[in-house]
Amino acid sequence: MNMQMQIPNPEAQTVNSDKSGVNKFLFQGFLSLFILVVVFGGWSMIAKINGAIIAGGRIDVEGRPKTLQHLDGGIVSEILVKNGDLVNKGDVVLRLDPTATGANRTIVEKRLYEAQARVDRLKAERDHLPQILWSERIQKAMGRPDVAEIVDGQTNLFHARKKSEDGQIGQLKERIEQLNEQIRGLQDLE
């Protein structure tokens, strides 16, 4: 009987195990990258981003760079110059959409009228006037529906507070009268 035993070659095992380890790491790396792309891709399709960023604009001209800036910013509705056009001081180079600035102006004006009407009402309350004396600014704008609404609100508040104050004064006068009667009653007992 002839028996032969094979002795494994250690160099062959090292090469095979190195290849399987590298393949394993490559597989894990590609799998991780695939999962990352799928997750972020899915998120980007589902996520809703509601918002915008308003940023200043800048136009660079060859030669001498010029910067165009608007104090408030806005949405450009029309660009009136092209690359290479000569522009003089005072020339209109673009137009801004007036919607945003007009809306902001309306909001600020309304706040101004509300504040002025409140000041007028508080002065009338302080001076115990029978009615509010409106400032010239409010009187000029009385024809506007939003200002008329503000004036009505402040007038209603003025009358409600005056009625409340008159009621408190009446209660205090009654209390004084009751105390005077108690004093007279006690004086009669003596």
Backbone as CSV, one residue per row, in Angstrom:
resi,resn,N_x,N_y,N_z,CA_x,CA_y,CA_z,C_x,C_y,C_z
1,MET,0.819,-1.153,0.000,0.000,0.000,0.000,0.870,1.225,0.000
2,ASN,0.455,1.938,-0.881,1.216,3.156,-1.078,0.318,4.347,-0.746
3,MET,0.650,4.997,0.263,-0.167,6.152,0.653,0.658,7.410,0.522
4,GLN,0.022,8.323,-0.107,0.703,9.610,-0.243,-0.130,10.673,0.455
5,MET,0.568,11.482,1.100,-0.082,12.596,1.776,0.356,13.888,1.129
6,GLN,-0.610,14.722,0.919,-0.250,16.013,0.339,-0.135,17.038,1.444
7,ILE,0.913,17.757,1.344,1.135,18.833,2.314,0.725,20.133,1.626
8,PRO,-0.159,20.871,2.252,-0.612,22.115,1.620,0.525,23.118,1.531
9,ASN,0.476,23.901,0.443,1.477,24.933,0.201,1.032,26.210,0.929
10,PRO,1.822,26.703,1.906,1.405,27.893,2.665,1.360,29.146,1.807
11,GLU,2.174,29.261,0.773,2.167,30.453,-0.077,0.866,30.539,-0.865
12,ALA,0.332,29.422,-1.300,-0.912,29.406,-2.068,-2.077,29.858,-1.198
13,GLN,-2.097,29.454,0.041,-3.171,29.863,0.946,-3.130,31.364,1.207
14,THR,-1.983,31.941,1.367,-1.844,33.370,1.647,-2.359,34.187,0.480
15,VAL,-2.025,33.782,-0.733,-2.476,34.515,-1.920,-3.988,34.446,-2.031
16,ASN,-4.579,33.269,-1.837,-6.032,33.127,-1.925,-6.736,33.923,-0.831
17,SER,-6.224,33.879,0.397,-6.869,34.603,1.492,-6.733,36.105,1.297
18,ASP,-5.623,36.596,0.725,-5.469,38.026,0.456,-6.479,38.479,-0.589
19,LYS,-6.686,37.662,-1.629,-7.638,38.023,-2.675,-9.056,38.072,-2.127
20,SER,-9.419,37.117,-1.310,-10.774,37.104,-0.772,-10.988,38.270,0.188
21,GLY,-9.960,38.690,0.943,-10.075,39.841,1.850,-10.247,41.139,1.081
22,VAL,-9.480,41.299,-0.010,-9.593,42.508,-0.839,-10.959,42.547,-1.507
23,ASN,-11.397,41.413,-2.024,-12.712,41.348,-2.666,-13.821,41.681,-1.676
24,LYS,-13.660,41.227,-0.461,-14.653,41.493,0.577,-14.735,42.992,0.862
25,PHE,-13.582,43.666,0.986,-13.567,45.107,1.249,-14.119,45.896,0.062
26,LEU,-13.778,45.493,-1.151,-14.321,46.161,-2.338,-15.834,46.017,-2.389
27,PHE,-16.316,44.818,-2.115,-17.757,44.586,-2.125,-18.458,45.465,-1.084
28,GLN,-17.897,45.516,0.126,-18.491,46.338,1.180,-18.463,47.824,0.811
29,GLY,-17.376,48.267,0.209,-17.271,49.670,-0.203,-18.305,50.034,-1.255
30,PHE,-18.432,49.197,-2.292,-19.412,49.464,-3.341,-20.835,49.372,-2.806
31,LEU,-21.082,48.433,-1.902,-22.406,48.307,-1.300,-22.743,49.560,-0.488
32,SER,-21.780,50.050,0.294,-22.000,51.270,1.084,-22.277,52.462,0.181
33,LEU,-21.510,52.599,-0.886,-21.705,53.698,-1.829,-23.077,53.606,-2.489
34,PHE,-23.487,52.406,-2.866,-24.792,52.210,-3.487,-25.916,52.598,-2.523
35,ILE,-25.818,52.155,-1.282,-26.838,52.484,-0.278,-26.893,53.990,-0.051
36,LEU,-25.736,54.638,0.020,-25.679,56.085,0.216,-26.370,56.822,-0.928
37,VAL,-26.094,56.417,-2.160,-26.712,57.056,-3.326,-28.220,56.826,-3.322
38,VAL,-28.663,55.618,-3.010,-30.091,55.311,-2.999,-30.800,56.108,-1.904
39,VAL,-30.220,56.167,-0.713,-30.853,56.885,0.403,-30.954,58.375,0.088
40,PHE,-29.852,59.005,-0.322,-29.890,60.439,-0.603,-30.706,60.748,-1.852
41,GLY,-30.676,59.866,-2.835,-31.508,60.060,-4.021,-32.983,60.002,-3.670
42,GLY,-33.362,59.040,-2.860,-34.751,58.930,-2.418,-35.172,60.119,-1.583
43,TRP,-34.295,60.545,-0.698,-34.599,61.713,0.134,-34.786,62.961,-0.724
44,SER,-33.924,63.131,-1.730,-34.015,64.334,-2.563,-35.298,64.354,-3.387
45,MET,-35.855,63.187,-3.698,-37.109,63.149,-4.446,-38.300,63.395,-3.531
46,ILE,-38.199,63.042,-2.278,-39.312,63.163,-1.345,-39.312,64.509,-0.628
47,ALA,-38.152,65.014,-0.261,-38.045,66.221,0.559,-38.551,67.437,-0.204
48,LYS,-39.286,68.279,0.510,-39.769,69.531,-0.068,-38.988,70.670,0.578
49,ILE,-38.436,71.511,-0.246,-37.697,72.667,0.261,-38.473,73.902,-0.160
50,ASN,-39.065,74.571,0.814,-39.838,75.779,0.539,-39.044,76.973,1.020
51,GLY,-38.479,77.690,0.123,-37.732,78.870,0.521,-36.847,79.339,-0.601
52,ALA,-36.368,80.523,-0.418,-35.465,81.099,-1.408,-34.443,81.938,-0.677
53,ILE,-33.361,82.149,-1.325,-32.310,82.983,-0.752,-32.184,84.220,-1.619
54,ILE,-32.285,85.370,-0.986,-32.108,86.620,-1.703,-30.659,87.026,-1.531
55,ALA,-29.988,87.209,-2.639,-28.570,87.556,-2.582,-28.314,88.747,-3.487
56,GLY,-27.273,89.471,-3.179,-26.900,90.621,-3.985,-26.351,90.177,-5.326
57,GLY,-26.516,91.016,-6.317,-26.006,90.703,-7.642,-24.729,91.462,-7.922
58,ARG,-23.965,90.947,-8.864,-22.706,91.599,-9.207,-22.432,91.361,-10.685
59,ILE,-22.073,92.429,-11.378,-21.709,92.332,-12.783,-20.263,92.765,-12.902
60,ASP,-19.433,91.900,-13.446,-18.024,92.226,-13.639,-17.792,92.562,-15.102
61,VAL,-17.150,93.684,-15.344,-16.838,94.123,-16.692,-15.337,93.997,-16.885
62,GLU,-14.930,93.548,-18.070,-13.500,93.446,-18.332,-12.894,94.838,-18.289
63,GLY,-11.697,94.918,-17.827,-11.032,96.221,-17.732,-11.194,96.762,-16.334
64,ARG,-12.223,97.554,-16.146,-12.488,98.131,-14.829,-13.770,97.510,-14.273
65,PRO,-13.664,96.612,-13.321,-14.866,95.967,-12.777,-15.768,96.970,-12.057
66,LYS,-17.057,96.846,-12.286,-18.055,97.680,-11.619,-19.025,96.755,-10.892
67,THR,-19.441,97.168,-9.726,-20.391,96.388,-8.948,-21.715,97.128,-8.912
68,LEU,-22.796,96.423,-9.230,-24.131,96.996,-9.141,-24.792,96.453,-7.888
69,GLN,-25.327,97.349,-7.078,-26.008,96.914,-5.864,-27.267,97.739,-5.679
70,HIS,-28.285,97.088,-5.164,-29.527,97.766,-4.828,-29.661,97.730,-3.315
71,LEU,-30.153,98.801,-2.722,-30.218,98.885,-1.257,-31.093,97.797,-0.644
72,ASP,-32.235,97.524,-1.265,-33.181,96.580,-0.688,-33.153,95.211,-1.339
73,GLY,-32.536,95.084,-2.498,-32.587,93.819,-3.222,-33.905,93.707,-3.958
74,GLY,-34.141,92.612,-4.583,-35.395,92.424,-5.294,-35.236,91.430,-6.420
75,ILE,-36.295,91.293,-7.189,-36.321,90.361,-8.307,-36.119,91.159,-9.587
76,VAL,-35.154,90.747,-10.391,-34.869,91.439,-11.646,-35.947,91.062,-12.651
77,SER,-36.632,92.068,-13.202,-37.667,91.798,-14.200,-37.156,92.007,-15.618
78,GLU,-36.130,92.846,-15.776,-35.637,93.117,-17.120,-34.189,93.603,-17.046
79,ILE,-33.341,93.055,-17.896,-31.949,93.505,-18.006,-31.836,94.271,-19.315
80,LEU,-31.418,95.526,-19.236,-31.427,96.404,-20.398,-30.078,96.519,-21.104
81,VAL,-29.031,95.898,-20.597,-27.710,95.981,-21.229,-27.219,94.582,-21.559
82,LYS,-26.293,94.538,-22.522,-25.684,93.264,-22.901,-24.200,93.344,-22.634
83,ASN,-23.558,92.227,-22.714,-22.121,92.163,-22.525,-21.439,93.036,-23.574
84,GLY,-20.591,93.930,-23.136,-19.845,94.792,-24.047,-20.475,96.153,-24.269
85,ASP,-21.730,96.384,-23.801,-22.363,97.696,-23.956,-21.662,98.722,-23.086
86,LEU,-21.543,99.942,-23.595,-20.996,101.038,-22.799,-22.127,101.643,-21.987
87,VAL,-21.862,101.876,-20.725,-22.875,102.403,-19.821,-22.343,103.688,-19.212
88,ASN,-23.172,104.716,-19.232,-22.804,105.993,-18.623,-23.474,106.127,-17.268
89,LYS,-22.975,107.041,-16.478,-23.538,107.293,-15.156,-24.997,107.727,-15.317
90,GLY,-25.869,107.102,-14.555,-27.285,107.438,-14.587,-28.106,106.593,-15.545
91,ASP,-27.458,105.787,-16.407,-28.196,104.924,-17.332,-28.891,103.800,-16.561
92,VAL,-30.068,103.435,-17.021,-30.798,102.314,-16.422,-30.243,101.033,-17.027
93,VAL,-29.747,100.143,-16.182,-29.171,98.890,-16.671,-30.092,97.696,-16.427
94,LEU,-30.985,97.805,-15.453,-31.951,96.741,-15.208,-33.147,97.305,-14.477
95,ARG,-34.234,96.578,-14.537,-35.454,96.980,-13.825,-35.796,95.884,-12.817
96,LEU,-36.203,96.332,-11.638,-36.617,95.393,-10.596,-38.129,95.255,-10.609
97,ASP,-38.596,94.084,-10.265,-40.027,93.836,-10.160,-40.562,94.619,-8.967
98,PRO,-41.524,95.516,-9.182,-41.998,96.369,-8.082,-42.919,95.664,-7.095
99,THR,-43.283,94.423,-7.350,-44.236,93.726,-6.490,-43.737,93.617,-5.053
100,ALA,-42.505,93.144,-4.880,-41.972,92.930,-3.523,-41.801,94.250,-2.787
101,THR,-41.228,95.252,-3.446,-41.017,96.530,-2.758,-42.342,97.222,-2.496
102,GLY,-43.305,97.076,-3.410,-44.626,97.669,-3.190,-45.331,97.034,-2.006
103,ALA,-45.220,95.719,-1.886,-45.840,95.016,-0.756,-45.184,95.428,0.553
104,ASN,-43.863,95.531,0.555,-43.160,95.962,1.767,-43.560,97.380,2.148
105,ARG,-43.711,98.247,1.157,-44.095,99.634,1.428,-45.483,99.683,2.060
106,THR,-46.407,98.895,1.531,-47.764,98.863,2.071,-47.762,98.392,3.523
107,ILE,-46.970,97.384,3.822,-46.890,96.865,5.195,-46.330,97.922,6.134
108,VAL,-45.275,98.592,5.714,-44.653,99.618,6.564,-45.598,100.798,6.756
109,GLU,-46.298,101.206,5.692,-47.260,102.310,5.819,-48.368,101.953,6.800
110,LYS,-48.865,100.722,6.720,-49.940,100.309,7.627,-49.460,100.349,9.078
111,ARG,-48.234,99.892,9.315,-47.684,99.954,10.677,-47.569,101.401,11.149
112,LEU,-47.171,102.286,10.244,-47.047,103.702,10.588,-48.402,104.281,10.971
113,TYR,-49.438,103.999,10.170,-50.771,104.512,10.479,-51.311,103.917,11.778
114,GLU,-51.046,102.633,12.022,-51.487,102.014,13.282,-50.825,102.686,14.477
115,ALA,-49.529,102.928,14.368,-48.802,103.560,15.475,-49.295,104.985,15.698
116,GLN,-49.507,105.740,14.619,-49.969,107.121,14.759,-51.370,107.164,15.357
117,ALA,-52.256,106.272,14.918,-53.616,106.232,15.460,-53.594,105.862,16.940
118,ARG,-52.711,104.945,17.316,-52.590,104.560,18.725,-52.105,105.746,19.563
119,VAL,-51.132,106.485,19.050,-50.626,107.669,19.763,-51.745,108.691,19.927
120,ASP,-52.520,108.936,18.865,-53.622,109.901,18.943,-54.653,109.468,19.984
121,ARG,-54.979,108.158,20.013,-55.953,107.661,21.002,-55.432,107.811,22.420
122,LEU,-54.170,107.461,22.631,-53.598,107.550,23.977,-53.522,108.993,24.462
123,LYS,-53.235,109.926,23.557,-53.228,111.347,23.941,-54.624,111.792,24.360
124,ALA,-55.648,111.352,23.623,-57.024,111.706,23.967,-57.412,111.112,25.320
125,GLU,-56.975,109.880,25.599,-57.254,109.270,26.902,-56.528,110.018,28.016
126,ARG,-55.278,110.351,27.763,-54.485,111.060,28.772,-55.102,112.416,29.119
127,ASP,-55.575,113.131,28.097,-56.109,114.477,28.303,-57.600,114.473,28.620
128,HIS,-58.205,113.280,28.762,-59.632,113.116,29.075,-60.508,113.872,28.078
129,LEU,-60.202,113.748,26.803,-60.979,114.400,25.748,-62.228,113.572,25.441
130,PRO,-63.301,114.225,24.993,-64.515,113.475,24.664,-64.379,112.654,23.376
131,GLN,-63.446,113.026,22.513,-63.202,112.272,21.282,-61.728,112.395,20.901
132,ILE,-61.313,111.559,19.969,-59.908,111.547,19.554,-59.665,112.672,18.558
133,LEU,-58.598,113.413,18.759,-58.170,114.419,17.791,-57.115,113.771,16.901
134,TRP,-57.503,113.477,15.649,-56.617,112.763,14.741,-55.541,113.684,14.197
135,SER,-54.352,113.145,14.052,-53.225,113.906,13.506,-53.463,114.190,12.024
136,GLU,-52.676,115.104,11.482,-52.814,115.486,10.078,-52.552,114.294,9.154
137,ARG,-51.577,113.465,9.504,-51.250,112.286,8.683,-52.460,111.356,8.570
138,ILE,-53.142,111.123,9.689,-54.309,110.232,9.687,-55.462,110.884,8.925
139,GLN,-55.677,112.177,9.130,-56.776,112.863,8.449,-56.608,112.817,6.933
140,LYS,-55.379,112.957,6.454,-55.134,112.924,5.007,-55.398,111.540,4.420
141,ALA,-55.208,110.507,5.208,-55.335,109.131,4.704,-56.671,108.487,5.052
142,MET,-57.614,109.245,5.606,-58.903,108.673,6.036,-59.673,108.014,4.898
143,GLY,-59.438,108.432,3.655,-60.153,107.856,2.518,-59.716,106.440,2.178
144,ARG,-58.557,106.034,2.657,-58.068,104.678,2.378,-58.811,103.678,3.262
145,PRO,-59.247,102.557,2.700,-59.999,101.577,3.496,-59.207,101.017,4.678
146,ASP,-57.912,100.761,4.487,-57.132,100.198,5.592,-56.971,101.204,6.725
147,VAL,-56.817,102.483,6.395,-56.685,103.513,7.433,-58.026,103.723,8.124
148,ALA,-59.120,103.702,7.364,-60.449,103.843,7.969,-60.713,102.708,8.959
149,GLU,-60.256,101.510,8.617,-60.414,100.365,9.523,-59.600,100.569,10.803
150,ILE,-58.392,101.087,10.661,-57.544,101.363,11.832,-58.200,102.417,12.711
151,VAL,-58.728,103.487,12.088,-59.379,104.570,12.832,-60.604,104.038,13.567
152,ASP,-61.403,103.204,12.894,-62.584,102.624,13.548,-62.181,101.775,14.753
153,GLY,-61.150,100.977,14.593,-60.687,100.138,15.701,-60.217,100.961,16.890
154,GLN,-59.436,102.003,16.629,-58.943,102.852,17.723,-60.090,103.645,18.357
155,THR,-61.064,104.081,17.543,-62.218,104.814,18.079,-63.046,103.902,18.979
156,ASN,-63.297,102.671,18.535,-64.051,101.719,19.359,-63.319,101.429,20.666
157,LEU,-62.013,101.261,20.589,-61.220,101.018,21.793,-61.271,102.226,22.725
158,PHE,-61.210,103.436,22.155,-61.282,104.665,22.956,-62.599,104.727,23.721
159,HIS,-63.711,104.475,23.010,-65.026,104.546,23.666,-65.188,103.441,24.710
160,ALA,-64.688,102.255,24.435,-64.795,101.157,25.404,-63.993,101.473,26.661
161,ARG,-62.785,101.991,26.480,-61.959,102.323,27.650,-62.558,103.503,28.420
162,LYS,-63.132,104.471,27.709,-63.762,105.622,28.366,-64.977,105.161,29.171
163,LYS,-65.765,104.258,28.578,-66.938,103.726,29.278,-66.502,102.961,30.528
164,SER,-65.446,102.171,30.408,-64.931,101.422,31.555,-64.432,102.371,32.642
165,GLU,-63.717,103.398,32.229,-63.202,104.376,33.204,-64.350,105.125,33.884
166,ASP,-65.371,105.516,33.101,-66.533,106.195,33.681,-67.253,105.279,34.669
167,GLY,-67.341,103.985,34.339,-67.962,103.030,35.254,-67.183,102.906,36.552
168,GLN,-65.857,102.860,36.457,-65.026,102.790,37.663,-65.178,104.055,38.500
169,ILE,-65.238,105.201,37.844,-65.415,106.465,38.573,-66.770,106.467,39.274
170,GLY,-67.812,105.984,38.582,-69.143,105.910,39.191,-69.143,104.993,40.409
171,GLN,-68.479,103.843,40.312,-68.401,102.917,41.448,-67.664,103.558,42.622
172,LEU,-66.592,104.258,42.329,-65.836,104.907,43.404,-66.658,106.015,44.060
173,LYS,-67.441,106.756,43.285,-68.298,107.807,43.857,-69.365,107.190,44.758
174,GLU,-69.953,106.063,44.306,-70.944,105.376,45.144,-70.305,104.891,46.442
175,ARG,-69.106,104.370,46.337,-68.399,103.879,47.535,-68.114,105.036,48.493
176,ILE,-67.729,106.177,47.945,-67.481,107.365,48.783,-68.771,107.781,49.476
177,GLU,-69.872,107.769,48.732,-71.164,108.146,49.319,-71.554,107.169,50.427
178,GLN,-71.330,105.869,50.220,-71.637,104.873,51.252,-70.791,105.114,52.503
179,LEU,-69.518,105.381,52.310,-68.647,105.633,53.462,-69.056,106.909,54.192
180,ASN,-69.463,107.940,53.449,-69.943,109.177,54.092,-71.197,108.910,54.912
181,GLU,-72.098,108.067,54.394,-73.311,107.729,55.148,-72.963,106.946,56.412
182,GLN,-71.985,106.038,56.309,-71.553,105.299,57.497,-70.973,106.258,58.537
183,ILE,-70.208,107.216,58.079,-69.623,108.201,59.010,-70.733,108.989,59.687
184,ARG,-71.739,109.444,58.908,-72.855,110.192,59.501,-73.628,109.325,60.492
185,GLY,-73.814,108.055,60.140,-74.530,107.147,61.036,-73.773,106.947,62.342
186,LEU,-72.463,106.823,62.259,-71.659,106.656,63.467,-71.639,107.938,64.295
187,GLN,-71.661,109.083,63.614,-71.678,110.356,64.342,-73.011,110.542,65.056
188,ASP,-74.104,110.062,64.471,-75.411,110.169,65.105,-75.492,109.280,66.348
189,LEU,-74.753,108.178,66.385,-74.755,107.283,67.531,-74.043,107.901,68.724
190,GLU,-73.150,108.791,68.483,-72.379,109.371,69.586,-73.165,110.302,70.376
